Amino acid sequence: MIDGHVDGGYTGRYEVICPVCGDDPNLSYDQVPTDLQMLRGPSESVAGGLAAFHGHVGLADAAPADEAVT
């Protein structure tokens, strides 16, 4: 999304962007360092993206999104 509009279309893939680690959501995958590319993914599903994020922030034991208590 750029200025509230889809840029490049929907790909069906998800990326983890961690500003705390220095990643910038305004940069494309190819513009960030290799270590941030490895974190970004892409993941094939929301669950995969969430698992990558949970692992990154130390929530590896967190329940999957579809099992989370609401």
CHARMM internal coordinates of N, CA and C (Angstrom, degrees):
IC EDIT
DIST 1 N 1 CA 1.4340
DIST 1 CA 1 C 1.5203
ANGL 1 N 1 CA 1 C 109.61
DIST 1 C 2 N 1.2739
ANGL 1 CA 1 C 2 N 115.11
DIHE 1 N 1 CA 1 C 2 N 134.50
DIST 2 N 2 CA 1.4590
ANGL 1 C 2 N 2 CA 121.38
DIHE 1 CA 1 C 2 N 2 CA 174.01
DIST 2 CA 2 C 1.5179
ANGL 2 N 2 CA 2 C 107.19
DIHE 1 C 2 N 2 CA 2 C -133.17
DIST 2 C 3 N 1.3247
ANGL 2 CA 2 C 3 N 115.54
DIHE 2 N 2 CA 2 C 3 N 121.31
DIST 3 N 3 CA 1.4629
ANGL 2 C 3 N 3 CA 121.97
DIHE 2 CA 2 C 3 N 3 CA -178.28
DIST 3 CA 3 C 1.5305
ANGL 3 N 3 CA 3 C 112.09
DIHE 2 C 3 N 3 CA 3 C 51.74
DIST 3 C 4 N 1.3419
ANGL 3 CA 3 C 4 N 116.04
DIHE 3 N 3 CA 3 C 4 N 39.35
DIST 4 N 4 CA 1.4532
ANGL 3 C 4 N 4 CA 121.07
DIHE 3 CA 3 C 4 N 4 CA 177.22
DIST 4 CA 4 C 1.5110
ANGL 4 N 4 CA 4 C 115.30
DIHE 3 C 4 N 4 CA 4 C 79.19
DIST 4 C 5 N 1.3325
ANGL 4 CA 4 C 5 N 117.87
DIHE 4 N 4 CA 4 C 5 N 7.39
DIST 5 N 5 CA 1.4628
ANGL 4 C 5 N 5 CA 121.44
DIHE 4 CA 4 C 5 N 5 CA 179.47
DIST 5 CA 5 C 1.5246
ANGL 5 N 5 CA 5 C 109.89
DIHE 4 C 5 N 5 CA 5 C -121.31
DIST 5 C 6 N 1.3170
ANGL 5 CA 5 C 6 N 115.95
DIHE 5 N 5 CA 5 C 6 N 145.18
DIST 6 N 6 CA 1.4554
ANGL 5 C 6 N 6 CA 120.87
DIHE 5 CA 5 C 6 N 6 CA 177.90
DIST 6 CA 6 C 1.5165
ANGL 6 N 6 CA 6 C 109.23
DIHE 5 C 6 N 6 CA 6 C -65.61
DIST 6 C 7 N 1.3313
ANGL 6 CA 6 C 7 N 116.01
DIHE 6 N 6 CA 6 C 7 N 131.19
DIST 7 N 7 CA 1.4548
ANGL 6 C 7 N 7 CA 121.45
DIHE 6 CA 6 C 7 N 7 CA 178.69
DIST 7 CA 7 C 1.5190
ANGL 7 N 7 CA 7 C 108.24
DIHE 6 C 7 N 7 CA 7 C -116.97
DIST 7 C 8 N 1.3131
ANGL 7 CA 7 C 8 N 117.64
DIHE 7 N 7 CA 7 C 8 N 112.57
DIST 8 N 8 CA 1.4509
ANGL 7 C 8 N 8 CA 121.21
DIHE 7 CA 7 C 8 N 8 CA 177.84
DIST 8 CA 8 C 1.5144
ANGL 8 N 8 CA 8 C 114.49
DIHE 7 C 8 N 8 CA 8 C 91.59
DIST 8 C 9 N 1.2983
ANGL 8 CA 8 C 9 N 118.38
DIHE 8 N 8 CA 8 C 9 N -8.15
DIST 9 N 9 CA 1.4537
ANGL 8 C 9 N 9 CA 120.62
DIHE 8 CA 8 C 9 N 9 CA 177.32
DIST 9 CA 9 C 1.5119
ANGL 9 N 9 CA 9 C 113.33
DIHE 8 C 9 N 9 CA 9 C 86.58
DIST 9 C 10 N 1.3072
ANGL 9 CA 9 C 10 N 114.92
DIHE 9 N 9 CA 9 C 10 N 168.39
DIST 10 N 10 CA 1.4589
ANGL 9 C 10 N 10 CA 123.02
DIHE 9 CA 9 C 10 N 10 CA -178.60
DIST 10 CA 10 C 1.5177
ANGL 10 N 10 CA 10 C 108.99
DIHE 9 C 10 N 10 CA 10 C -81.79
DIST 10 C 11 N 1.3243
ANGL 10 CA 10 C 11 N 116.61
DIHE 10 N 10 CA 10 C 11 N 129.26
DIST 11 N 11 CA 1.4650
ANGL 10 C 11 N 11 CA 120.17
DIHE 10 CA 10 C 11 N 11 CA -178.67
DIST 11 CA 11 C 1.5099
ANGL 11 N 11 CA 11 C 113.20
DIHE 10 C 11 N 11 CA 11 C -105.19
DIST 11 C 12 N 1.3321
ANGL 11 CA 11 C 12 N 118.03
DIHE 11 N 11 CA 11 C 12 N -13.61
DIST 12 N 12 CA 1.4596
ANGL 11 C 12 N 12 CA 120.54
DIHE 11 CA 11 C 12 N 12 CA -176.88
DIST 12 CA 12 C 1.5198
ANGL 12 N 12 CA 12 C 112.14
DIHE 11 C 12 N 12 CA 12 C 77.40
DIST 12 C 13 N 1.3215
ANGL 12 CA 12 C 13 N 117.66
DIHE 12 N 12 CA 12 C 13 N 11.39
DIST 13 N 13 CA 1.4576
ANGL 12 C 13 N 13 CA 122.40
DIHE 12 CA 12 C 13 N 13 CA 178.39
DIST 13 CA 13 C 1.5212
ANGL 13 N 13 CA 13 C 109.38
DIHE 12 C 13 N 13 CA 13 C -118.88
DIST 13 C 14 N 1.3201
ANGL 13 CA 13 C 14 N 114.59
DIHE 13 N 13 CA 13 C 14 N 154.68
DIST 14 N 14 CA 1.4540
ANGL 13 C 14 N 14 CA 120.41
DIHE 13 CA 13 C 14 N 14 CA -175.46
DIST 14 CA 14 C 1.5179
ANGL 14 N 14 CA 14 C 109.50
DIHE 13 C 14 N 14 CA 14 C -124.86
DIST 14 C 15 N 1.3302
ANGL 14 CA 14 C 15 N 116.59
DIHE 14 N 14 CA 14 C 15 N 143.50
DIST 15 N 15 CA 1.4577
ANGL 14 C 15 N 15 CA 122.62
DIHE 14 CA 14 C 15 N 15 CA 179.05
DIST 15 CA 15 C 1.5214
ANGL 15 N 15 CA 15 C 109.71
DIHE 14 C 15 N 15 CA 15 C -122.46
DIST 15 C 16 N 1.3330
ANGL 15 CA 15 C 16 N 115.76
DIHE 15 N 15 CA 15 C 16 N 144.62
DIST 16 N 16 CA 1.4544
ANGL 15 C 16 N 16 CA 122.18
DIHE 15 CA 15 C 16 N 16 CA 173.39
DIST 16 CA 16 C 1.5252
ANGL 16 N 16 CA 16 C 106.62
DIHE 15 C 16 N 16 CA 16 C -96.48
DIST 16 C 17 N 1.3168
ANGL 16 CA 16 C 17 N 116.92
DIHE 16 N 16 CA 16 C 17 N 120.64
DIST 17 N 17 CA 1.4637
ANGL 16 C 17 N 17 CA 121.89
DIHE 16 CA 16 C 17 N 17 CA 178.42
DIST 17 CA 17 C 1.5244
ANGL 17 N 17 CA 17 C 107.07
DIHE 16 C 17 N 17 CA 17 C -117.88
DIST 17 C 18 N 1.3403
ANGL 17 CA 17 C 18 N 115.85
DIHE 17 N 17 CA 17 C 18 N 118.62
DIST 18 N 18 CA 1.4646
ANGL 17 C 18 N 18 CA 121.48
DIHE 17 CA 17 C 18 N 18 CA -176.27
DIST 18 CA 18 C 1.5240
ANGL 18 N 18 CA 18 C 109.70
DIHE 17 C 18 N 18 CA 18 C -113.01
DIST 18 C 19 N 1.3441
ANGL 18 CA 18 C 19 N 117.75
DIHE 18 N 18 CA 18 C 19 N 97.94
DIST 19 N 19 CA 1.4564
ANGL 18 C 19 N 19 CA 120.24
DIHE 18 CA 18 C 19 N 19 CA 179.65
DIST 19 CA 19 C 1.5280
ANGL 19 N 19 CA 19 C 112.93
DIHE 18 C 19 N 19 CA 19 C -61.66
DIST 19 C 20 N 1.3379
ANGL 19 CA 19 C 20 N 117.55
DIHE 19 N 19 CA 19 C 20 N -28.26
DIST 20 N 20 CA 1.4597
ANGL 19 C 20 N 20 CA 121.47
DIHE 19 CA 19 C 20 N 20 CA 179.37
DIST 20 CA 20 C 1.5330
ANGL 20 N 20 CA 20 C 110.22
DIHE 19 C 20 N 20 CA 20 C -61.91
DIST 20 C 21 N 1.3332
ANGL 20 CA 20 C 21 N 117.15
DIHE 20 N 20 CA 20 C 21 N -31.90
DIST 21 N 21 CA 1.4665
ANGL 20 C 21 N 21 CA 122.38
DIHE 20 CA 20 C 21 N 21 CA -179.60
DIST 21 CA 21 C 1.5237
ANGL 21 N 21 CA 21 C 112.27
DIHE 20 C 21 N 21 CA 21 C -87.72
DIST 21 C 22 N 1.3206
ANGL 21 CA 21 C 22 N 116.80
DIHE 21 N 21 CA 21 C 22 N 1.34
DIST 22 N 22 CA 1.4496
ANGL 21 C 22 N 22 CA 120.51
DIHE 21 CA 21 C 22 N 22 CA 178.12
DIST 22 CA 22 C 1.5127
ANGL 22 N 22 CA 22 C 114.12
DIHE 21 C 22 N 22 CA 22 C 98.83
DIST 22 C 23 N 1.3291
ANGL 22 CA 22 C 23 N 117.59
DIHE 22 N 22 CA 22 C 23 N 2.87
DIST 23 N 23 CA 1.4608
ANGL 22 C 23 N 23 CA 120.07
DIHE 22 CA 22 C 23 N 23 CA 177.29
DIST 23 CA 23 C 1.5239
ANGL 23 N 23 CA 23 C 109.03
DIHE 22 C 23 N 23 CA 23 C -72.75
DIST 23 C 24 N 1.3016
ANGL 23 CA 23 C 24 N 116.15
DIHE 23 N 23 CA 23 C 24 N 150.31
DIST 24 N 24 CA 1.4624
ANGL 23 C 24 N 24 CA 122.60
DIHE 23 CA 23 C 24 N 24 CA -177.01
DIST 24 CA 24 C 1.5233
ANGL 24 N 24 CA 24 C 108.16
DIHE 23 C 24 N 24 CA 24 C -125.91
DIST 24 C 25 N 1.3195
ANGL 24 CA 24 C 25 N 118.60
DIHE 24 N 24 CA 24 C 25 N 116.33
DIST 25 N 25 CA 1.4601
ANGL 24 C 25 N 25 CA 121.06
DIHE 24 CA 24 C 25 N 25 CA -178.65
DIST 25 CA 25 C 1.5299
ANGL 25 N 25 CA 25 C 113.59
DIHE 24 C 25 N 25 CA 25 C -62.69
DIST 25 C 26 N 1.3294
ANGL 25 CA 25 C 26 N 117.06
DIHE 25 N 25 CA 25 C 26 N -14.62
DIST 26 N 26 CA 1.4580
ANGL 25 C 26 N 26 CA 120.24
DIHE 25 CA 25 C 26 N 26 CA 178.59
DIST 26 CA 26 C 1.5211
ANGL 26 N 26 CA 26 C 113.09
DIHE 25 C 26 N 26 CA 26 C -84.58
DIST 26 C 27 N 1.3392
ANGL 26 CA 26 C 27 N 117.10
DIHE 26 N 26 CA 26 C 27 N -6.71
DIST 27 N 27 CA 1.4582
ANGL 26 C 27 N 27 CA 121.22
DIHE 26 CA 26 C 27 N 27 CA 178.31
DIST 27 CA 27 C 1.5203
ANGL 27 N 27 CA 27 C 109.89
DIHE 26 C 27 N 27 CA 27 C -98.83
DIST 27 C 28 N 1.3169
ANGL 27 CA 27 C 28 N 116.00
DIHE 27 N 27 CA 27 C 28 N 145.77
DIST 28 N 28 CA 1.4601
ANGL 27 C 28 N 28 CA 119.60
DIHE 27 CA 27 C 28 N 28 CA 176.61
DIST 28 CA 28 C 1.5269
ANGL 28 N 28 CA 28 C 109.66
DIHE 27 C 28 N 28 CA 28 C -77.49
DIST 28 C 29 N 1.2994
ANGL 28 CA 28 C 29 N 115.81
DIHE 28 N 28 CA 28 C 29 N 166.06
DIST 29 N 29 CA 1.4639
ANGL 28 C 29 N 29 CA 122.80
DIHE 28 CA 28 C 29 N 29 CA 179.75
DIST 29 CA 29 C 1.5270
ANGL 29 N 29 CA 29 C 110.73
DIHE 28 C 29 N 29 CA 29 C -51.49
DIST 29 C 30 N 1.3163
ANGL 29 CA 29 C 30 N 117.35
DIHE 29 N 29 CA 29 C 30 N -44.38
DIST 30 N 30 CA 1.4628
ANGL 29 C 30 N 30 CA 121.75
DIHE 29 CA 29 C 30 N 30 CA -177.27
DIST 30 CA 30 C 1.5227
ANGL 30 N 30 CA 30 C 113.50
DIHE 29 C 30 N 30 CA 30 C -70.14
DIST 30 C 31 N 1.3183
ANGL 30 CA 30 C 31 N 118.05
DIHE 30 N 30 CA 30 C 31 N -15.22
DIST 31 N 31 CA 1.4599
ANGL 30 C 31 N 31 CA 121.65
DIHE 30 CA 30 C 31 N 31 CA -176.74
DIST 31 CA 31 C 1.5312
ANGL 31 N 31 CA 31 C 113.66
DIHE 30 C 31 N 31 CA 31 C -92.89
DIST 31 C 32 N 1.3359
ANGL 31 CA 31 C 32 N 117.88
DIHE 31 N 31 CA 31 C 32 N -7.35
DIST 32 N 32 CA 1.4620
ANGL 31 C 32 N 32 CA 120.20
DIHE 31 CA 31 C 32 N 32 CA -178.75
DIST 32 CA 32 C 1.5282
ANGL 32 N 32 CA 32 C 109.86
DIHE 31 C 32 N 32 CA 32 C -102.18
DIST 32 C 33 N 1.3472
ANGL 32 CA 32 C 33 N 117.75
DIHE 32 N 32 CA 32 C 33 N 156.87
DIST 33 N 33 CA 1.4584
ANGL 32 C 33 N 33 CA 121.02
DIHE 32 CA 32 C 33 N 33 CA 179.82
DIST 33 CA 33 C 1.5348
ANGL 33 N 33 CA 33 C 112.65
DIHE 32 C 33 N 33 CA 33 C -60.62
DIST 33 C 34 N 1.3222
ANGL 33 CA 33 C 34 N 115.53
DIHE 33 N 33 CA 33 C 34 N 159.22
DIST 34 N 34 CA 1.4665
ANGL 33 C 34 N 34 CA 121.95
DIHE 33 CA 33 C 34 N 34 CA -176.28
DIST 34 CA 34 C 1.5214
ANGL 34 N 34 CA 34 C 112.65
DIHE 33 C 34 N 34 CA 34 C -55.58
DIST 34 C 35 N 1.3380
ANGL 34 CA 34 C 35 N 118.45
DIHE 34 N 34 CA 34 C 35 N -41.65
DIST 35 N 35 CA 1.4629
ANGL 34 C 35 N 35 CA 119.87
DIHE 34 CA 34 C 35 N 35 CA -178.97
DIST 35 CA 35 C 1.5296
ANGL 35 N 35 CA 35 C 111.46
DIHE 34 C 35 N 35 CA 35 C -62.88
DIST 35 C 36 N 1.3309
ANGL 35 CA 35 C 36 N 117.32
DIHE 35 N 35 CA 35 C 36 N -36.21
DIST 36 N 36 CA 1.4621
ANGL 35 C 36 N 36 CA 120.14
DIHE 35 CA 35 C 36 N 36 CA 176.68
DIST 36 CA 36 C 1.5271
ANGL 36 N 36 CA 36 C 111.29
DIHE 35 C 36 N 36 CA 36 C -74.33
DIST 36 C 37 N 1.3335
ANGL 36 CA 36 C 37 N 117.80
DIHE 36 N 36 CA 36 C 37 N -32.11
DIST 37 N 37 CA 1.4663
ANGL 36 C 37 N 37 CA 120.75
DIHE 36 CA 36 C 37 N 37 CA 174.95
DIST 37 CA 37 C 1.5238
ANGL 37 N 37 CA 37 C 109.86
DIHE 36 C 37 N 37 CA 37 C -61.47
DIST 37 C 38 N 1.3365
ANGL 37 CA 37 C 38 N 116.54
DIHE 37 N 37 CA 37 C 38 N -41.38
DIST 38 N 38 CA 1.4657
ANGL 37 C 38 N 38 CA 119.91
DIHE 37 CA 37 C 38 N 38 CA -179.77
DIST 38 CA 38 C 1.5250
ANGL 38 N 38 CA 38 C 110.62
DIHE 37 C 38 N 38 CA 38 C -64.27
DIST 38 C 39 N 1.3224
ANGL 38 CA 38 C 39 N 117.52
DIHE 38 N 38 CA 38 C 39 N -38.10
DIST 39 N 39 CA 1.4620
ANGL 38 C 39 N 39 CA 120.90
DIHE 38 CA 38 C 39 N 39 CA 176.70
DIST 39 CA 39 C 1.5197
ANGL 39 N 39 CA 39 C 110.79
DIHE 38 C 39 N 39 CA 39 C -68.93
DIST 39 C 40 N 1.3259
ANGL 39 CA 39 C 40 N 117.01
DIHE 39 N 39 CA 39 C 40 N -43.39
DIST 40 N 40 CA 1.4666
ANGL 39 C 40 N 40 CA 121.00
DIHE 39 CA 39 C 40 N 40 CA -176.87
DIST 40 CA 40 C 1.5239
ANGL 40 N 40 CA 40 C 113.03
DIHE 39 C 40 N 40 CA 40 C -57.99
DIST 40 C 41 N 1.2865
ANGL 40 CA 40 C 41 N 117.49
DIHE 40 N 40 CA 40 C 41 N -37.22
DIST 41 N 41 CA 1.4681
ANGL 40 C 41 N 41 CA 119.13
DIHE 40 CA 40 C 41 N 41 CA -178.10
DIST 41 CA 41 C 1.5056
ANGL 41 N 41 CA 41 C 110.44
DIHE 40 C 41 N 41 CA 41 C 107.80
DIST 41 C 42 N 1.2647
ANGL 41 CA 41 C 42 N 121.27
DIHE 41 N 41 CA 41 C 42 N -131.05
DIST 42 N 42 CA 1.4619
ANGL 41 C 42 N 42 CA 127.76
DIHE 41 CA 41 C 42 N 42 CA 14.11
DIST 42 CA 42 C 1.5227
ANGL 42 N 42 CA 42 C 112.40
DIHE 41 C 42 N 42 CA 42 C -83.97
DIST 42 C 43 N 1.3261
ANGL 42 CA 42 C 43 N 115.46
DIHE 42 N 42 CA 42 C 43 N 157.58
DIST 43 N 43 CA 1.4561
ANGL 42 C 43 N 43 CA 122.73
DIHE 42 CA 42 C 43 N 43 CA 174.19
DIST 43 CA 43 C 1.5170
ANGL 43 N 43 CA 43 C 108.04
DIHE 42 C 43 N 43 CA 43 C -101.32
DIST 43 C 44 N 1.3107
ANGL 43 CA 43 C 44 N 115.62
DIHE 43 N 43 CA 43 C 44 N 148.07
DIST 44 N 44 CA 1.4685
ANGL 43 C 44 N 44 CA 121.06
DIHE 43 CA 43 C 44 N 44 CA -178.69
DIST 44 CA 44 C 1.5290
ANGL 44 N 44 CA 44 C 112.78
DIHE 43 C 44 N 44 CA 44 C -80.05
DIST 44 C 45 N 1.3442
ANGL 44 CA 44 C 45 N 117.82
DIHE 44 N 44 CA 44 C 45 N -13.89
DIST 45 N 45 CA 1.4632
ANGL 44 C 45 N 45 CA 120.04
DIHE 44 CA 44 C 45 N 45 CA -177.19
DIST 45 CA 45 C 1.5263
ANGL 45 N 45 CA 45 C 109.90
DIHE 44 C 45 N 45 CA 45 C -145.62
DIST 45 C 46 N 1.3101
ANGL 45 CA 45 C 46 N 115.44
DIHE 45 N 45 CA 45 C 46 N 165.08
DIST 46 N 46 CA 1.4589
ANGL 45 C 46 N 46 CA 120.55
DIHE 45 CA 45 C 46 N 46 CA 175.44
DIST 46 CA 46 C 1.5261
ANGL 46 N 46 CA 46 C 108.82
DIHE 45 C 46 N 46 CA 46 C -62.00
DIST 46 C 47 N 1.3413
ANGL 46 CA 46 C 47 N 116.86
DIHE 46 N 46 CA 46 C 47 N -43.07
DIST 47 N 47 CA 1.4605
ANGL 46 C 47 N 47 CA 120.81
DIHE 46 CA 46 C 47 N 47 CA -179.89
DIST 47 CA 47 C 1.5274
ANGL 47 N 47 CA 47 C 110.96
DIHE 46 C 47 N 47 CA 47 C -59.98
DIST 47 C 48 N 1.3280
ANGL 47 CA 47 C 48 N 117.81
DIHE 47 N 47 CA 47 C 48 N -40.28
DIST 48 N 48 CA 1.4599
ANGL 47 C 48 N 48 CA 121.44
DIHE 47 CA 47 C 48 N 48 CA 177.71
DIST 48 CA 48 C 1.5154
ANGL 48 N 48 CA 48 C 111.75
DIHE 47 C 48 N 48 CA 48 C -64.98
DIST 48 C 49 N 1.3243
ANGL 48 CA 48 C 49 N 116.38
DIHE 48 N 48 CA 48 C 49 N -41.13
DIST 49 N 49 CA 1.4575
ANGL 48 C 49 N 49 CA 120.97
DIHE 48 CA 48 C 49 N 49 CA 177.30
DIST 49 CA 49 C 1.5160
ANGL 49 N 49 CA 49 C 111.71
DIHE 48 C 49 N 49 CA 49 C -64.82
DIST 49 C 50 N 1.3271
ANGL 49 CA 49 C 50 N 116.33
DIHE 49 N 49 CA 49 C 50 N -42.38
DIST 50 N 50 CA 1.4680
ANGL 49 C 50 N 50 CA 120.18
DIHE 49 CA 49 C 50 N 50 CA 177.98
DIST 50 CA 50 C 1.5185
ANGL 50 N 50 CA 50 C 110.93
DIHE 49 C 50 N 50 CA 50 C -65.12
DIST 50 C 51 N 1.3253
ANGL 50 CA 50 C 51 N 117.92
DIHE 50 N 50 CA 50 C 51 N -39.77
DIST 51 N 51 CA 1.4641
ANGL 50 C 51 N 51 CA 120.99
DIHE 50 CA 50 C 51 N 51 CA 178.09
DIST 51 CA 51 C 1.5273
ANGL 51 N 51 CA 51 C 110.33
DIHE 50 C 51 N 51 CA 51 C -62.22
DIST 51 C 52 N 1.3207
ANGL 51 CA 51 C 52 N 117.39
DIHE 51 N 51 CA 51 C 52 N -42.01
DIST 52 N 52 CA 1.4575
ANGL 51 C 52 N 52 CA 121.01
DIHE 51 CA 51 C 52 N 52 CA 177.98
DIST 52 CA 52 C 1.5286
ANGL 52 N 52 CA 52 C 110.54
DIHE 51 C 52 N 52 CA 52 C -63.57
DIST 52 C 53 N 1.3275
ANGL 52 CA 52 C 53 N 116.01
DIHE 52 N 52 CA 52 C 53 N -42.77
DIST 53 N 53 CA 1.4668
ANGL 52 C 53 N 53 CA 120.48
DIHE 52 CA 52 C 53 N 53 CA 178.54
DIST 53 CA 53 C 1.5236
ANGL 53 N 53 CA 53 C 110.82
DIHE 52 C 53 N 53 CA 53 C -63.87
DIST 53 C 54 N 1.3283
ANGL 53 CA 53 C 54 N 117.07
DIHE 53 N 53 CA 53 C 54 N -46.99
DIST 54 N 54 CA 1.4658
ANGL 53 C 54 N 54 CA 120.61
DIHE 53 CA 53 C 54 N 54 CA -179.83
DIST 54 CA 54 C 1.5220
ANGL 54 N 54 CA 54 C 110.74
DIHE 53 C 54 N 54 CA 54 C -60.21
DIST 54 C 55 N 1.3341
ANGL 54 CA 54 C 55 N 117.25
DIHE 54 N 54 CA 54 C 55 N -42.16
DIST 55 N 55 CA 1.4532
ANGL 54 C 55 N 55 CA 120.20
DIHE 54 CA 54 C 55 N 55 CA 176.94
DIST 55 CA 55 C 1.5173
ANGL 55 N 55 CA 55 C 111.77
DIHE 54 C 55 N 55 CA 55 C -63.05
DIST 55 C 56 N 1.3077
ANGL 55 CA 55 C 56 N 116.51
DIHE 55 N 55 CA 55 C 56 N -38.97
DIST 56 N 56 CA 1.4612
ANGL 55 C 56 N 56 CA 121.97
DIHE 55 CA 55 C 56 N 56 CA -179.06
DIST 56 CA 56 C 1.5208
ANGL 56 N 56 CA 56 C 112.12
DIHE 55 C 56 N 56 CA 56 C -65.12
DIST 56 C 57 N 1.3240
ANGL 56 CA 56 C 57 N 117.11
DIHE 56 N 56 CA 56 C 57 N -41.94
DIST 57 N 57 CA 1.4669
ANGL 56 C 57 N 57 CA 120.17
DIHE 56 CA 56 C 57 N 57 CA -177.01
DIST 57 CA 57 C 1.5255
ANGL 57 N 57 CA 57 C 112.90
DIHE 56 C 57 N 57 CA 57 C -94.40
DIST 57 C 58 N 1.3347
ANGL 57 CA 57 C 58 N 116.61
DIHE 57 N 57 CA 57 C 58 N 5.93
DIST 58 N 58 CA 1.4578
ANGL 57 C 58 N 58 CA 120.06
DIHE 57 CA 57 C 58 N 58 CA 176.07
DIST 58 CA 58 C 1.5057
ANGL 58 N 58 CA 58 C 115.06
DIHE 57 C 58 N 58 CA 58 C 85.80
DIST 58 C 59 N 1.3031
ANGL 58 CA 58 C 59 N 117.32
DIHE 58 N 58 CA 58 C 59 N 24.29
DIST 59 N 59 CA 1.4670
ANGL 58 C 59 N 59 CA 121.31
DIHE 58 CA 58 C 59 N 59 CA 177.49
DIST 59 CA 59 C 1.5214
ANGL 59 N 59 CA 59 C 110.62
DIHE 58 C 59 N 59 CA 59 C -106.85
DIST 59 C 60 N 1.3198
ANGL 59 CA 59 C 60 N 117.05
DIHE 59 N 59 CA 59 C 60 N 37.33
DIST 60 N 60 CA 1.4663
ANGL 59 C 60 N 60 CA 121.47
DIHE 59 CA 59 C 60 N 60 CA -174.52
DIST 60 CA 60 C 1.5241
ANGL 60 N 60 CA 60 C 112.30
DIHE 59 C 60 N 60 CA 60 C -58.10
DIST 60 C 61 N 1.3212
ANGL 60 CA 60 C 61 N 118.02
DIHE 60 N 60 CA 60 C 61 N -26.83
DIST 61 N 61 CA 1.4591
ANGL 60 C 61 N 61 CA 121.02
DIHE 60 CA 60 C 61 N 61 CA -178.79
DIST 61 CA 61 C 1.5232
ANGL 61 N 61 CA 61 C 113.08
DIHE 60 C 61 N 61 CA 61 C -91.61
DIST 61 C 62 N 1.3254
ANGL 61 CA 61 C 62 N 117.26
DIHE 61 N 61 CA 61 C 62 N 5.26
DIST 62 N 62 CA 1.4674
ANGL 61 C 62 N 62 CA 120.96
DIHE 61 CA 61 C 62 N 62 CA -179.51
DIST 62 CA 62 C 1.5219
ANGL 62 N 62 CA 62 C 109.85
DIHE 61 C 62 N 62 CA 62 C -67.89
DIST 62 C 63 N 1.3197
ANGL 62 CA 62 C 63 N 116.17
DIHE 62 N 62 CA 62 C 63 N 147.98
DIST 63 N 63 CA 1.4680
ANGL 62 C 63 N 63 CA 121.31
DIHE 62 CA 62 C 63 N 63 CA 179.18
DIST 63 CA 63 C 1.5160
ANGL 63 N 63 CA 63 C 109.54
DIHE 62 C 63 N 63 CA 63 C -67.21
DIST 63 C 64 N 1.3378
ANGL 63 CA 63 C 64 N 117.44
DIHE 63 N 63 CA 63 C 64 N 143.86
DIST 64 N 64 CA 1.4783
ANGL 63 C 64 N 64 CA 119.80
DIHE 63 CA 63 C 64 N 64 CA 174.88
DIST 64 CA 64 C 1.5183
ANGL 64 N 64 CA 64 C 110.35
DIHE 63 C 64 N 64 CA 64 C -58.06
DIST 64 C 65 N 1.3218
ANGL 64 CA 64 C 65 N 116.30
DIHE 64 N 64 CA 64 C 65 N 154.05
DIST 65 N 65 CA 1.4744
ANGL 64 C 65 N 65 CA 121.61
DIHE 64 CA 64 C 65 N 65 CA -175.94
DIST 65 CA 65 C 1.5204
ANGL 65 N 65 CA 65 C 112.31
DIHE 64 C 65 N 65 CA 65 C -54.56
DIST 65 C 66 N 1.3411
ANGL 65 CA 65 C 66 N 118.34
DIHE 65 N 65 CA 65 C 66 N -38.16
DIST 66 N 66 CA 1.4655
ANGL 65 C 66 N 66 CA 120.06
DIHE 65 CA 65 C 66 N 66 CA -177.00
DIST 66 CA 66 C 1.5242
ANGL 66 N 66 CA 66 C 111.83
DIHE 65 C 66 N 66 CA 66 C -76.34
DIST 66 C 67 N 1.3473
ANGL 66 CA 66 C 67 N 118.54
DIHE 66 N 66 CA 66 C 67 N -8.57
DIST 67 N 67 CA 1.4531
ANGL 66 C 67 N 67 CA 122.06
DIHE 66 CA 66 C 67 N 67 CA 178.29
DIST 67 CA 67 C 1.5285
ANGL 67 N 67 CA 67 C 112.45
DIHE 66 C 67 N 67 CA 67 C -110.11
DIST 67 C 68 N 1.3101
ANGL 67 CA 67 C 68 N 116.25
DIHE 67 N 67 CA 67 C 68 N 0.40
DIST 68 N 68 CA 1.4586
ANGL 67 C 68 N 68 CA 120.77
DIHE 67 CA 67 C 68 N 68 CA -176.28
DIST 68 CA 68 C 1.5296
ANGL 68 N 68 CA 68 C 110.12
DIHE 67 C 68 N 68 CA 68 C -66.54
DIST 68 C 69 N 1.3081
ANGL 68 CA 68 C 69 N 115.77
DIHE 68 N 68 CA 68 C 69 N 142.88
DIST 69 N 69 CA 1.4605
ANGL 68 C 69 N 69 CA 121.78
DIHE 68 CA 68 C 69 N 69 CA 177.48
DIST 69 CA 69 C 1.5191
ANGL 69 N 69 CA 69 C 108.12
DIHE 68 C 69 N 69 CA 69 C -81.47
DIST 69 C 70 N 1.3283
ANGL 69 CA 69 C 70 N 116.92
DIHE 69 N 69 CA 69 C 70 N 132.67
DIST 70 N 70 CA 1.4651
ANGL 69 C 70 N 70 CA 120.36
DIHE 69 CA 69 C 70 N 70 CA 179.62
DIST 70 CA 70 C 1.4986
ANGL 70 N 70 CA 70 C 111.23
DIHE 69 C 70 N 70 CA 70 C -100.92
END
COOR INIT
IC SEED 1 N 1 CA 1 C
IC BUILD
